[in-house]
Amino acid sequence: MTELILIRGDITAQRVDAVVNAANNRMRGGGGVDGALHRAGGPAVLADCIQRFPDGLATGDAGWTTAGKLPARWIIHTVGPNYAAGQRDRELLTSCYRRSLEVADELGADSVAFPLISAGIYAWPKEDAAAAAIETILEADTRVGEVRLVAYDAATYELLATARDRLEGEARGSHVK
């Protein structure tokens, strides 16, 4: 069974097998989490992105590269939907978490750290982004033993904690007769 851990901190500092990058379709680096992971990982990350993803990556899909200088073994890149640009199909968002965990399983990763995908510049409503992340991770059929949801700030951490507590409460309630 997968253990879900909420952390307030810096995703680039997570000592895990794989860290998940909220990438863009071009797979050439960007802002936010994407830029931070590319900067911390160094030029090897971009070089691997260019080699592995010459045509980029589709929204909702995931793939991996080296983690370069990061304290992780791999970066799993996933492209979240851009809510601000009209990509509002929640299935694309939940697919990011599912596909990332599938890639983690292919790599044999036991620990994975995720940011809150699409909730930054892509403007997915944060409460729903938190619920989608936690629901999908808890329901995933994966061999990953530890999943960390890493919140950069206190407000995002509180959103994640509230969503987790609500979903766990609903799950307990559905088992009570």
ChimeraX attribute file (.defattr): number of C-alpha atoms within 10 A of each C-alpha:
attribute: neighborCount
match mode: 1-to-1
recipient: residues
	/A:1	11
	/A:2	17
	/A:3	12
	/A:4	17
	/A:5	13
	/A:6	17
	/A:7	20
	/A:8	16
	/A:9	15
	/A:10	14
	/A:11	23
	/A:12	23
	/A:13	13
	/A:14	20
	/A:15	15
	/A:16	19
	/A:17	21
	/A:18	32
	/A:19	32
	/A:20	30
	/A:21	31
	/A:22	30
	/A:23	27
	/A:24	22
	/A:25	20
	/A:26	16
	/A:27	23
	/A:28	19
	/A:29	21
	/A:30	16
	/A:31	14
	/A:32	13
	/A:33	22
	/A:34	19
	/A:35	16
	/A:36	17
	/A:37	27
	/A:38	24
	/A:39	18
	/A:40	16
	/A:41	20
	/A:42	15
	/A:43	13
	/A:44	15
	/A:45	25
	/A:46	20
	/A:47	15
	/A:48	18
	/A:49	23
	/A:50	16
	/A:51	11
	/A:52	15
	/A:53	17
	/A:54	12
	/A:55	12
	/A:56	16
	/A:57	20
	/A:58	16
	/A:59	19
	/A:60	21
	/A:61	20
	/A:62	26
	/A:63	20
	/A:64	23
	/A:65	21
	/A:66	19
	/A:67	25
	/A:68	22
	/A:69	17
	/A:70	24
	/A:71	17
	/A:72	21
	/A:73	18
	/A:74	22
	/A:75	26
	/A:76	26
	/A:77	27
	/A:78	29
	/A:79	26
	/A:80	30
	/A:81	30
	/A:82	22
	/A:83	18
	/A:84	13
	/A:85	9
	/A:86	9
	/A:87	15
	/A:88	13
	/A:89	11
	/A:90	16
	/A:91	11
	/A:92	19
	/A:93	27
	/A:94	22
	/A:95	22
	/A:96	26
	/A:97	27
	/A:98	22
	/A:99	19
	/A:100	26
	/A:101	26
	/A:102	20
	/A:103	20
	/A:104	27
	/A:105	15
	/A:106	10
	/A:107	15
	/A:108	13
	/A:109	20
	/A:110	17
	/A:111	21
	/A:112	26
	/A:113	26
	/A:114	22
	/A:115	21
	/A:116	26
	/A:117	29
	/A:118	22
	/A:119	21
	/A:120	16
	/A:121	12
	/A:122	17
	/A:123	15
	/A:124	23
	/A:125	13
	/A:126	17
	/A:127	14
	/A:128	15
	/A:129	22
	/A:130	24
	/A:131	20
	/A:132	20
	/A:133	24
	/A:134	23
	/A:135	17
	/A:136	17
	/A:137	21
	/A:138	17
	/A:139	10
	/A:140	17
	/A:141	14
	/A:142	17
	/A:143	17
	/A:144	20
	/A:145	13
	/A:146	18
	/A:147	22
	/A:148	21
	/A:149	25
	/A:150	23
	/A:151	21
	/A:152	16
	/A:153	12
	/A:154	12
	/A:155	11
	/A:156	18
	/A:157	20
	/A:158	15
	/A:159	18
	/A:160	26
	/A:161	18
	/A:162	15
	/A:163	21
	/A:164	21
	/A:165	12
	/A:166	13
	/A:167	16
	/A:168	15
	/A:169	11
	/A:170	12
	/A:171	11
	/A:172	10
	/A:173	10
	/A:174	9
	/A:175	7
	/A:176	7
	/A:177	4
